[in-house]
Amino acid sequence: MPRKWIVEATKHKGALHRALGVPEDMKIPPAKLKAALHSSNPTIVKEANLAKTLEKLRPKRVAKR
């Protein structure tokens, strides 16, 4: 697996948003993302799975003391 796998995996930015009918400036609702995971279209399933994976990689906000 290449070291920069995210670059290779995100070639079609916004494709999942377009497929689900969600504007790109808004977050995909959890219910739509869960439904996309059970789609009959394998491409949408892969994109939804990648979205859930990348969601975990975001840095957590730290509260200031």
N, C-alpha and C positions, 0 to 999 in steps of 0.2 A: 504494500500500500504506500502511495507517495506521502511524503511528509506534509504537504499542503493539500490534503484531501478535500478540505472545505471548498477551495477554489475550483477544483474539478467537479464537485457535487452541486455547486450553485451556479451553473451556466445559464439557466433560464430563470433569472430573477423575476419574481412576480407571477410566475405561471400558476402557482397554487391559488393566489388571490384571484386571478382572472377565472380560473376553473370553478371557484366557489362563489364568484360574484361579489367579492368583498373588495372595496376600494383599497388601493395599495397603501394609502396613508393611515389606514385603520388596522388594528390587530384582528386576527381571525378569531371569532368566538370559539370557546372550547367545545361547544356542542357541534359546530360545523367541522372542526378539526377531527373530532371523534367520529363523526359520520364519514368523513373523507378516508379515515383509516379502514373503513369497511366498504369502500367503493368497489364497484365491479371493474373499474378502470385501473389496471396495475400501475400506470404512471402516476395517477393521483395518489394511490396508496403509498408509493415510494416517496413522493414529495411531502405527504403529510407525515410520514415517519421521520423524514429528514427534518421537518419543521419541529417536531417534538424533540428530536435529538439536539438541534441547535438552540432550542429554548433553554436547555439545561446548561449551555455553555456561556450564557450571558453572565457578566459579573454581577454579584450581589451588591446592593447598596448598603453602605455601612453608615450607621447613625453617628452623627457628630456628637461628641461629648461636651 
